[in-house]
Amino acid sequence: MKPGNGHALFTAECSHSFHFHCILSNVKHGSHACPVCRAKWKEVPFPAPSSDHNSRARISPLDWPNEDPAFMTILRRLPQPRPPHESHHHHLNPLFHAPEPASFTDDEPLDPRTEPSGLNPPLENPTQALKIETHPEFDLVPRSLSLDNFSILVHLKAPYSSQNGMKTQLLSPQSHRDRAPVDLVTVLDVSGSMAGTKLALLKRAMGFVIQNLGPSDRLSVIAFSSNARRLFNLRRMSESGRQQALHAVNALASTGGTNIAEGLRKAAKVISDRRERNPVCSIILLSDGQDTYTVGSAAGAGRLAPMDYTSLLPSSVQAPVHAFGFGADHDAGSMHAISEASGGTFSFIEAEGAIQDAFAQCIGGLLSVVVQDVKLSFDCVVPGVRVTAIRAGSYTSSIMDGGQGGSVNVGDLYAEEERNFLVDVTVPAMSNRGSSVNYNGGAQPESGVSIISTFLLSVRCMYKDPITGDGCNGTPVVVEVTRPIGAADLLGLPRLEVDRERQRAGAAETMAEARALAEHGDLRGAVAALDRRRSVMAGSAAWRAGDELCLALDAELAELQWRMASRAAYESSGRAYVLSGLSSHSWQRATARGASAAHGAGPHGYQTPCMADMLARSRTMGPPATAAPVRPRPRPR
């Protein structure tokens, strides 16, 4: 409420102001939308009891569960309107008007209770260690047969907790000392296009993030439009830190253009200038428009050559940027390029109401990092075996000269997160007693012939405990295949695990191919490429076995065909949808796609239990996102 020529004023969440007695009449007649911009209000005025001497209007949340304690806590902590005689003399939030320092070395000291004390045991308990499983394409390879591209699936699964042998709720308020604390910088678009409902939903989503950070986590918020400003220093989310953060976010107003590069530059400066560092660090970027200062205003329609977005991401960025494209008008190409170059993910928030769920899924992962700096190494065991290819998506991989080994840099993993990599090797033919055999302890089968096998790879994994900083070396796992005497038809069918991963990797490659064709104007070719991949998958062993992953991939490819059916469909949502899908598959990490974060679930959505828990928590605090349009069901194969 604000004073207005003797009449009380009500300022709605869409930033439009009205005389209280006028808007109250609208509300009494059932209107809960702004008369100017038609934005649906989540909060409406109703008259205070007559005992209120300040005669201030009260606010009633609409459609949100008032009985939810976390939700009501956020509302209570949002800045309350001042009485008229105070409004003339005080700013709503002095943080907006304080000058920025030249250096961002004013980060709040870390919580001393979270620093390594030597009391925490290293990751030696089998239930806590990073697990490695390997699956050769075929269990039996006849001795007379040589293969040039024999696939081995290497499967990683992170532990559920880095520090205790019992499975606990990592995201509960009491567990912040049992997980790695986070330094988080959010970079928020508050340009003119964010006015109204978008800005109100963004504030609500940020309120959820703030309430779910622990007292050992630190947060800084950058707001950008034509310029960028740091709202507050990197500070711990203690009780007072949360209140200050909520006040700063609630005071945001929309105006100006879109300068993504300046917002990221300030975020990078916050991270690089900090004096102390939490083990986990990340940037969340949200924008609903195109950068109009660094890249220019090149329109997506008719764009035949890829844009160069490298200038948007400062070279000093030392953390993954998880980018969120908000609505239909954001520049999906730039947001995807930023996230890809930094090691983050790109999410497409098609329905505006899904923003909080998308943020919830993301921080559910960030707050559950259990291993860091994960590196996989492959060493060929015997002569004649060489690594020929590593299919690792966006992860950095390398093959040694001569193919004697290789490696994949995996980075950080969330609790119970999984990764799959296909390593192709050569398998040499062998004599009964060649140099590349292992006699299995002299065991004699009924035929009287020794069981012979070939050792292919030794797989090792190195990683770091994020809380103690201790390095860990996993026990090597040796991959071998049995070499019977017989014809090539003894190979049989490939292992289902390997074929399933081959279909997933192939689908991701086809999505990238379809996107390239669409960007060059060949939508018909893009749809045809997707159709060919669906046909190939329908003939696979995994599909014939009724594998759920293949069914989900087929539905995803069908959805892409629908969104690439016309230039208008591709420009409005197809580009963002395919890029968020590519981001998810290339990093094997959950992203929000389309109308909700539900695409992160399912047999190939990569959603972890902690992500699902945080998403469920978000959905108890507000109405569900608007449903997506009904799509044609994938045709039967």
Secondary structure, DSSP 4 states (H G I P E B T S, - for coil): -EEETTEEEEE-TTS-EEEHHHHHHHHHTT--B-TTT-PBPSEEEEPPPTT-TT-PPEEEESSS-TT-HHHHHHHHHSPPPPPHHHHTT--S-GGGTSPPPSS---PPPP-GGGS--S-SPPTTSTTTSPEEEEEES-SB--TT--EEEEEEEEEEE--S-SS-SS---TTSGGGGGGS--EEEEEEEE-SGGGTTHHHHHHHHHHHHHHHHS-TT-EEEEEEESSSEEESS-SEE-SHHHHHHHHHHHHT----S---HHHHHHHHHHHHHH-SS--SEEEEEEEESS--TTTT----STT--S----GGGS-TT--S-EEEEEESSSS-HHHHHHHHHHHT--EEEE-SGGGHHHHHHHHHHHHTTEEEEEEEEEEEE-STT--EEEEE-TTSEEEE-GGGSEEEEEEEEEETT-EEEEEEEEEE----TT-TT-EE-TT---TTSPPPEEEEEEEEEEEEE-TTT--EEEPPPEEEEEE--SS-GGGG-SPPHHHHHHHHHHHHHHHHHHHHHHHHTT-HHHHHHHHHHHHHHHHTSHHHHTT-HHHHHHHHHHHHHHHHTSSHHHIIIIIHHHHHHHHHHHHHT----BTTBGGGG-STTS---HHHHHHHHHHHTSSPPPPPPPPPPPPPP-
